[in-house]
Amino acid sequence: MKREEIENRLKELNEWELVEEKKLRKTFKFKNFQESVKFLQLIQPIADSLNHHPDVCIYYSKVIVELTTHEKGGLTELDFQLAKEIDEVAVKVK
């Protein structure tokens, strides 16, 4: 994707940031570790259905999600689609 298209699509997302010109990143905060794990369990089938999997780090009640399309060396439509779906899941966990 071109920079202009990425910037326009980024405006459609809630609090996701562009990292290194090729990744989307967002930090999700939950009440505890159990909610963090539940969040990951809920996004796993979505990622599987898209065959597009995020990079994830868990820090107790904080989950950092990064999205990129490794095969393309940057962002694609799949990254933005998965970001929107992950945001929808996060609301259900909190």
Helices and strands as residue ranges (DSSP letters): H 3-10, E 17-19, E 23-29, H 33-50, E 55-59, E 62-67, G 70-72, H 77-93
